[in-house]
Amino acid sequence: MVADLAARLRGYPLATILELGSVVVCALLFLGTLALLASGPPAGRGDPWLALIALGAAFVVFWTALVPLYERYLYS
């Protein structure tokens, strides 16, 4: 069962990297949000909050715009 899963993942290396990278980014966004909430409201410019929002926005743009464009040109 594990060998079959590993063989499937080796068959699609780009998809594997994208999916595992997405899991890591989601975990980082979640942990970053928890850490920032625990530190209290932003003071001054709030650079850590802006960085977290920028990372989340880049992640959304990547999956909603760039990946579909890549797939469209890959399979056309």
DOKEKE-564801 format. One record per atom (N, C-alpha, C): residue in one letter; x, y, z negated. Coordinates in steps of 0.02 Angstrom, whole numbers, plus 32768, in hexadecimal, padded with zeros to 4 digits. Example, Ala and Ser with C-alpha at 12.3 -4.5 7.8 and 13.67 -1.06 7.14 Angstrom:
REM DOKEKE-564801
a82947EE47E7A/a82677F1F7E7A/a82947F5B7E7A/s82827F907E9E/s82AC7FCB7E9B/s828580027E76/
This chain:
REM DOKEKE-564801
m80297FC48000/m800080008000/m802C803F8000/v805D80427FD4/v8089807C7FD2/v80B5807E8011/a80CA80438028/a80F380408064/a80CB805880A1/d808B804880A3/d8060805E80D9/d805880AA80D8/l804F80C6809D/l804A810F8097/l808A813180AB/a80C381168096/a8104813280A8/a810E812F80F4/a80F980F98113/a810180F2815C/a80D581268180/r809981308166/r806E81648185/r808C81A9817E/l80A881B88144/l80C781F98139/l810482038166/r812B81CE8171/r816481D3819E/r814F81DC81E6/g811381C581F6/g80FA81CC823A/g80E88213824D/y80D9823C821B/y80C582828226/y80EE82B081F9/p812D82BA8207/p815882E081D9/p8143832981D1/l812E83498207/l811A83908202/l80DB839781D8/a80AB836D81E3/a806D836F81BC/a807B83608172/t80A883328165/t80BA83218120/t80DA835C80FD/i8107837E8120/i812883B98102/i80F583F080F5/l80C883FC8125/l80968430811C/l8068842080E1/e805283E380DD/e802383D180A7/e804483D28062/l807F83B5805D/l80A283B5801D/l80B783FC8009/g80CB8424803B/g80DC846A802D/g809F84908014/s806584818030/s802784A2801A/s801784907FD2/v802184527FC0/v8015843E7F7B/v804484637F4B/v8082846A7F5F/v80B3848E7F35/v80A084D87F2F/v808C84F77F67/v8079853E7F65/v803B85477F39/c800A851B7F40/c7FCE85207F16/c7FDF85197ECC/a800B84EA7EBC/a802084E27E76/a804485207E5D/l806F853D7E86/l8092857A7E72/l806385B47E69/l803285BA7E96/l800085F07E8E/l7FD885E77E4E/f7FC585AA7E3F/f7F9F859C7E02/f7FC885AB7DC4/l800585927DC2/l802F859E7D87/l804385E77D81/g804F86087DB9/g805E864F7DB7/g802486787D9D/t7FE786667DB2/t7FAC86897D9A/t7FA3867F7D4F/l7FAD86427D38/l7FA786357CF0/l7FDC865C7CC9/a8019865E7CE2/a804E86827CBF/a804086CC7CBD/l802886E77CF4/l8019872F7CF5/l7FDD87417CCA/l7FAB87157CC9/l7F7287217C9D/l7F86871E7C53/a7FB486F17C43/a7FCB86EB7BFE/a7FF587277BE9/s801487497C1A/s803E87827C08/s801687C27C00/g7FD687C07C0E/g7FAC87FB7C05/g7FA288217C46/p7F7C88577C41/p7F6E887F7C7D/p7FAD889F7C98/p7FAF88AD7CD9/p7FEB88CB7CF5/p7FF789117CDA/a8036891F7CCE/a804A89627CB6/a807689827CEC/g806C89C17CF8/g809489E37D2B/g807D89CE7D71/r80AC89BC7D9B/r809C89AB7DE1/r807F89657DE7/g808D89387DB9/g807288F57DBC/g809288CB7DF3/d80D388D07DFB/d80F688AC7E31/d80EB88617E30/p80EC883F7DF6/p80E087F77DF8/p809B87E57E14/w8069880E7E02/w802588017E1C/w8024880B7E68/l8045883F7E80/l8047884C7EC8/l806B88137EED/a80A087F97ECF/a80C487C17EEE/a809887837EF1/l807287777EBD/l8045873C7EBC/l800E87447EF0/i7FF2877F7EF6/i7FBE878C7F27/i7FDB87867F6E/a801687A07F79/a8036879B7FBB/a804487537FCE/l805A872A7F9F/l806786E47FAC/l802586C07FBE/g7FF186CE7F98/g7FB086B07FA6/g7F9586C67FEA/a7F9C87057FFB/a7F85871E803C/a7FAC86FF8075/a7FED86F9806D/a801686D980A1/a8003869080AB/f7FF4866E8074/f7FDF86288078/f7F9D8622809D/v7F6E864D8090/v7F2D864C80B2/v7F35865B80FC/v7F5C868E810D/v7F67869F8153/v7F8986658178/f7FB886458157/f7FDB860D8176/f7FAA85D68189/w7F7E85C2815B/w7F51858B8169/w7F15859E8195/t7EFF85DC8192/t7EC485EE81B9/t7ED5860A81FE/a7F1186218209/a7F22863E824A/a7F5B8619826D/l7F92860F824B/l7FCC85F4826C/l7FC885A9827A/v7FB08582824C/v7FAA853A8257/v7F78852A828F/p7F3C85488290/p7F10853A82C9/p7F2E8550830D/l7F528588830F/l7F72859C834D/l7FA685698363/y7FCD85518333/y8000851E8342/y7FDF84DF835D/e7FA984C9833C/e7F86848D8353/e7F6784968397/r7F4D84D283A4/r7F2E84DF83E6/r7F6284DA841D/y7F9D84F78413/y7FD084F58446/y7FF484B28448/l7FF3848D8412/l8012844B8410/l7FEB841A843A/y7FA8841E8436/y7F7E83EC8457/y7F5F84068498/s7F76843E84B1/s7F5A845684F1/s7F898449852B/
